Amino acid sequence: MANMKNLGAITSFDKHTPNFKSFTDAALHWHQFGFDVIPIVPLLKHPAVTWDTWLDGLNAEKIEAHWVNNPNHEVGFILGTSNFVLDADSPESIAALHAIEKELGITPLMLVTTRRGEHHYFRRSMHTYAKSDAHSTKQHPERIDVKTGRAMVVLPPSTGKTIKYCQVESAEKLFEVEQDFIDRVFQHNGRVPPQAPTETTSTDSREIDPKSHTRLSALLKFLDPEEGGHEGWVRIAMAIHTETNGDDDGLEIFDQWSRQGSTYPGRRMIEAKWRSFASSRADRCNMGTIINRVKTAGHDWMAICSAAEEPFKIVATFANKGAPPLKEPNQYDTATNIQTALTTPLERYSLRGMSDDLGREIGEQVSILGGLALLGQSTFLYAAPNTGNTLA
């Protein structure tokens, strides 16, 4: 059992306000609540693990195993694009936040008190734009900190965090805020409200290889939409959006893949999420995100892509004017039963009939660099990313 002397107090409000017995109990509760929980070093507000490694395949068993071995680790969570927490750290900012909520008819259904102020928890509507924004309380006591995306928030019962009330049983039931509320908070802070970036025809409207759609569909067959929770699902969706330039075919690929999960939200929600990705330029994902997930799942991504490609076909080409007519593909010479050679763009690269020349060249070759290269030839050395020092 964890040492509970540092656990924050809990003020009972209704049946949804938990009564934690340990940090393990708290971590499992918040995971079930719908938060991507992460262990925190006590009193430091620093994660005790690497974010991406921890969140990959996060489940109850992984959480319990960690806290059994580290019972005093406190609890936090990574917000992701769906959660939105406002942090007021002074009497002025608390009053300002309550005033904005009253002005727009917003009611936080979960409120946590901190040593200096309050955390108001919300759910972001899918089509909204927002980003994290922090301020110096000493210089701007009236401003409100904004937390969303890859921001981290420390949860009760960690040190100094107390649940004042929680009126919902899951994160999905938190009050969903729209763009007007988000903009109002940014305006109060003297910031320009976040906006969707203007679509350009330079870097984003790149030519999409039709084969990439085939490869995407093939790779996604090896990924579970439920793996990694909501954040994992969003990251793969963003990668699909990037690789297809947000086109309709990409939307279909995203929808068909999402349908394989038990929590499929419906076509309407899929389309809304797809449209929201146009604003997420700061944390874009791409094919590398999908490939890494496939590799982590133990599959050979290159073999999957290769199997999805159509086999190479030899086709006849138009001969130059005056050249003898070409025979049809796959036509065989009846005398030798050998396929008649066809004039193709690749024929000049054929090594057939050149064994004597190759033998002479091999005898003249001079090895250098311990046999890694041949004198007089260009040699390219390649290493996978993050596997060693940069090759010079």
C-alpha positions in Angstrom: 0.0 0.0 0.0 1.3 3.4 -0.9 2.4 5.9 1.7 -0.7 8.2 1.7 0.7 11.1 3.8 1.1 13.3 0.6 -2.3 12.5 -0.9 -4.4 15.5 -1.4 -7.8 15.9 0.3 -11.0 15.1 -1.5 -14.1 17.1 -1.0 -17.2 14.9 -1.5 -19.7 16.4 -3.9 -21.7 13.5 -5.5 -21.4 9.8 -6.4 -18.9 10.6 -9.2 -16.3 12.1 -6.8 -13.9 9.3 -6.0 -12.4 8.4 -2.7 -8.8 7.1 -3.4 -7.0 4.7 -1.2 -3.7 4.8 -3.0 -2.0 6.3 -6.0 -2.5 2.9 -7.8 -6.2 3.3 -7.2 -6.2 6.8 -8.4 -4.2 6.0 -11.6 -6.6 3.2 -12.5 -9.6 5.4 -11.8 -8.4 8.2 -14.0 -7.5 5.8 -16.8 -11.0 4.3 -16.7 -12.3 7.9 -16.6 -10.7 8.4 -20.0 -7.5 10.2 -19.3 -4.1 9.1 -20.6 -2.5 8.9 -17.1 1.2 9.1 -16.6 3.3 8.6 -13.4 4.8 11.8 -11.8 7.9 12.1 -9.7 6.5 13.2 -6.2 6.5 17.0 -5.6 8.4 17.8 -8.9 5.6 17.7 -11.4 8.0 15.8 -13.8 6.9 12.6 -15.6 8.7 9.5 -14.3 8.7 7.9 -17.7 9.1 8.8 -21.4 5.8 10.0 -22.8 5.6 8.2 -26.1 6.9 4.9 -24.8 4.5 5.0 -21.8 1.4 5.9 -23.8 2.1 3.3 -26.5 -0.2 0.4 -25.6 -1.3 2.0 -22.3 -3.8 -0.2 -20.4 -4.8 -1.1 -16.9 -2.3 -3.9 -16.6 0.6 -1.6 -17.5 -0.6 1.1 -15.1 -1.0 -1.3 -12.2 2.4 -3.0 -12.8 4.1 0.4 -12.7 2.5 1.6 -9.5 3.0 -1.7 -7.7 6.7 -1.1 -8.2 6.5 2.6 -7.6 3.7 3.1 -5.1 4.7 6.7 -4.3 4.6 8.0 -7.8 1.9 10.7 -8.2 -0.6 10.9 -11.0 -0.9 13.2 -14.0 -2.2 12.9 -17.6 -1.5 14.0 -21.1 -4.4 16.0 -22.4 -4.4 15.3 -26.1 -6.5 17.2 -28.5 -9.8 16.4 -26.8 -9.2 17.7 -23.3 -9.1 21.4 -22.3 -8.0 22.5 -18.8 -7.9 26.2 -17.6 -5.6 26.9 -14.7 -6.2 30.0 -12.6 -3.4 30.7 -10.1 -4.5 33.9 -8.4 -7.6 35.5 -7.0 -7.7 37.8 -10.0 -7.5 35.0 -12.6 -10.0 32.9 -10.7 -12.5 35.8 -10.7 -11.9 36.4 -14.4 -12.4 32.7 -15.3 -15.7 32.6 -13.4 -16.8 35.8 -15.0 -16.1 34.4 -18.5 -17.9 31.2 -17.8 -20.9 33.1 -16.5 -20.9 35.4 -19.5 -21.0 32.5 -22.0 -23.2 30.2 -19.9 -20.4 27.7 -19.3 -20.4 25.3 -16.3 -17.3 23.2 -15.5 -18.5 19.8 -14.5 -15.2 19.0 -12.8 -13.2 21.4 -10.7 -9.9 20.8 -8.9 -8.4 23.1 -6.4 -4.6 23.6 -6.3 -2.3 25.2 -3.8 -2.7 28.5 -5.6 -6.0 28.4 -7.4 -8.3 26.2 -9.5 -8.3 23.8 -12.5 -11.5 23.8 -14.6 -11.8 20.7 -16.8 -13.6 20.7 -20.1 -14.0 18.8 -23.3 -13.0 20.4 -26.6 -15.5 20.3 -29.5 -13.9 18.5 -32.4 -13.9 21.4 -34.8 -12.2 23.9 -32.4 -8.7 25.3 -32.6 -6.7 25.7 -29.4 -3.1 25.6 -28.1 -1.5 25.6 -24.7 -0.5 29.0 -23.3 1.2 29.9 -20.0 1.8 33.2 -18.2 3.7 34.6 -15.4 1.3 35.0 -12.5 3.6 37.6 -10.9 3.6 39.8 -14.0 0.0 39.0 -15.1 -2.0 37.9 -12.1 -5.3 38.3 -14.1 -4.3 35.8 -16.9 -5.5 32.2 -17.2 -3.2 29.4 -18.2 -4.5 27.2 -21.0 -3.6 23.5 -21.3 -4.4 21.2 -24.2 -2.6 19.0 -26.8 0.7 17.6 -25.5 0.4 19.5 -22.2 0.4 17.6 -18.9 -1.8 18.2 -15.9 -1.2 16.8 -12.4 -4.3 15.0 -11.1 -5.7 14.5 -7.6 -4.7 13.0 -5.2 -1.2 14.2 -6.0 0.3 16.8 -3.7 -1.7 20.0 -3.5 -4.5 18.7 -5.8 -8.0 18.4 -4.4 -11.2 17.4 -6.2 -13.8 20.1 -5.3 -16.4 18.4 -7.3 -16.9 16.0 -10.2 -20.3 15.6 -11.6 -19.6 13.2 -14.5 -18.5 9.5 -14.7 -16.1 9.9 -17.7 -14.1 12.5 -19.6 -16.4 12.3 -22.5 -19.2 13.7 -20.4 -17.3 16.9 -19.4 -18.8 20.1 -20.6 -17.9 20.5 -24.3 -16.7 24.0 -25.1 -16.9 25.7 -28.5 -14.6 28.2 -30.3 -16.3 31.2 -28.8 -15.3 30.2 -25.3 -11.7 29.4 -26.3 -11.4 32.7 -28.1 -12.8 34.6 -25.2 -10.1 33.2 -22.9 -7.3 34.1 -25.3 -8.7 37.6 -25.7 -8.8 38.1 -22.0 -5.2 37.0 -21.9 -4.3 39.6 -24.5 -3.5 36.9 -27.0 -4.7 36.5 -30.6 -7.3 33.7 -30.6 -6.0 30.5 -32.3 -7.1 30.0 -35.9 -6.9 27.4 -38.6 -3.9 28.0 -40.8 -4.5 29.4 -44.3 -4.4 26.6 -46.8 -1.6 27.2 -49.3 -0.7 25.7 -52.6 3.0 25.5 -52.0 4.0 23.0 -49.3 0.7 21.3 -48.6 -0.8 20.7 -52.1 1.9 18.2 -53.0 1.3 15.5 -55.6 -0.1 12.4 -54.0 1.2 9.0 -55.3 -2.0 6.9 -55.9 0.0 3.9 -54.7 0.3 5.5 -51.3 -3.4 4.9 -50.7 -2.8 1.2 -51.4 0.1 1.0 -49.0 -1.8 2.9 -46.3 -4.7 0.5 -46.5 -2.4 -2.5 -46.3 -0.5 -1.2 -43.3 -3.6 -0.2 -41.4 -4.9 -3.8 -41.6 -2.2 -4.6 -39.0 -3.2 -1.8 -36.6 -6.0 -2.0 -34.0 -7.9 1.4 -33.8 -8.3 0.7 -30.1 -4.5 0.4 -29.5 -3.2 3.5 -27.6 -6.6 4.8 -26.7 -8.1 8.0 -28.1 -4.7 9.7 -28.5 -3.3 6.7 -30.5 -6.3 6.7 -32.7 -5.9 10.5 -33.4 -2.2 10.2 -34.2 -2.8 7.5 -36.8 -5.8 9.5 -38.3 -3.5 12.6 -38.6 -0.9 10.5 -40.4 -3.5 9.3 -42.9 -4.6 12.9 -43.4 -1.0 14.0 -44.0 -0.2 11.2 -46.5 -3.4 11.7 -48.5 -3.4 15.5 -48.3 -6.8 15.4 -46.6 -8.6 14.1 -49.7 -11.9 12.1 -49.9 -10.1 8.9 -50.5 -8.1 9.4 -47.3 -11.3 10.1 -45.4 -12.6 6.7 -46.6 -9.5 5.0 -45.5 -9.7 6.6 -42.1 -13.4 5.7 -41.8 -13.0 2.0 -42.9 -10.1 1.6 -40.4 -12.0 3.2 -37.6 -14.9 0.9 -38.2 -12.8 -2.0 -37.0 -12.8 -0.7 -33.4 -15.5 -1.3 -30.8 -15.8 2.4 -30.0 -16.4 3.6 -33.6 -18.1 7.0 -33.2 -20.1 7.0 -36.4 -19.5 8.6 -39.8 -20.6 12.1 -38.7 -18.0 12.2 -36.0 -15.3 10.7 -38.3 -15.9 13.5 -40.8 -15.8 16.2 -38.1 -12.5 14.8 -36.8 -11.1 14.7 -40.3 -11.9 18.3 -40.9 -10.2 19.3 -37.6 -6.9 18.0 -38.7 -6.3 20.9 -41.1 -5.4 23.0 -38.1 -3.0 20.6 -36.5 0.2 21.7 -38.3 2.3 21.9 -35.1 2.1 18.2 -34.2 1.6 16.6 -37.6 2.0 12.9 -37.9 3.0 11.1 -41.2 3.8 7.7 -42.7 6.6 7.3 -40.2 4.0 7.3 -37.4 2.1 4.4 -39.0 5.3 2.5 -39.8 6.6 2.8 -36.2 3.3 1.4 -34.9 3.4 -1.5 -37.3 7.0 -2.3 -36.4 6.1 -2.1 -32.6 3.3 -4.5 -33.3 5.9 -7.0 -34.6 5.2 -6.8 -38.3 7.5 -6.2 -41.3 6.2 -3.0 -42.9 8.3 -3.3 -46.0 7.0 -6.8 -46.7 3.4 -5.5 -46.2 3.9 -2.7 -48.7 5.7 -4.9 -51.2 2.8 -7.4 -51.1 0.4 -4.6 -51.7 2.1 -3.5 -54.9 1.1 -4.9 -58.3 3.7 -7.2 -59.8 6.0 -5.7 -62.4 4.7 -6.2 -66.0 6.8 -6.2 -69.1 5.0 -4.2 -71.8 5.7 -3.6 -75.5 6.7 -0.1 -76.5 6.4 1.8 -79.7 9.3 1.1 -82.0 11.1 3.8 -84.0 9.8 4.6 -87.4 11.3 2.1 -89.9 12.1 -0.6 -87.3 10.7 -4.1 -87.8 7.3 -4.7 -86.1 7.4 -6.0 -82.5 6.0 -9.3 -81.7 3.2 -9.6 -79.1 4.2 -10.0 -75.5 4.6 -13.6 -74.3 4.9 -14.8 -77.9 7.3 -17.7 -78.1 9.7 -18.8 -80.9 8.5 -22.2 -82.0 11.9 -23.3 -83.0 13.8 -22.7 -79.8 10.8 -22.4 -77.3 12.5 -19.3 -75.9 10.5 -16.1 -75.3 11.3 -13.6 -78.0 13.1 -10.6 -76.6 11.0 -7.4 -76.6 12.3 -3.9 -77.0 11.6 -2.2 -73.6 13.0 0.9 -71.9 15.0 -1.4 -69.5 16.6 -3.6 -72.1 19.7 -1.5 -72.3 20.4 -2.3 -68.6 20.3 -6.1 -69.1 23.5 -8.0 -68.2 22.6 -11.1 -70.3 25.4 -12.2 -72.5 28.0 -10.1 -70.6 29.5 -12.8 -68.3 32.9 -12.5 -70.0 33.1 -8.8 -69.5 31.9 -9.0 -65.9 34.6 -11.6 -65.2 37.3 -9.3 -66.5 36.0 -6.4 -64.5 36.0 -8.5 -61.3 39.6 -9.3 -61.8 40.5 -5.7 -62.1 38.6 -4.4 -59.1 40.5 -2.9 -56.1 38.8 -3.1 -52.7 39.2 -0.2 -50.2 38.0 0.6 -46.7 38.4 -3.0 -45.7 36.3 -4.3 -48.5 33.4 -2.0 -48.0 33.9 -0.2 -51.3 35.6 -0.4 -54.7 38.1 2.0 -56.0 36.7 4.3 -58.7 33.0 3.5 -57.9 30.5 5.5 -55.9 29.4 3.8 -52.7 26.5 4.9 -50.5 26.3 3.8 -46.8 22.9 3.9 -45.0 21.9 3.4 -41.4 18.4 3.6 -40.0 17.6 6.7 -38.0 18.7 6.8 -34.4 20.9 3.7 -34.7 24.3 5.3 -34.3 26.5 8.3 -35.1 26.0 10.2 -38.3 27.9 8.6 -41.2 30.6 10.9 -42.5 
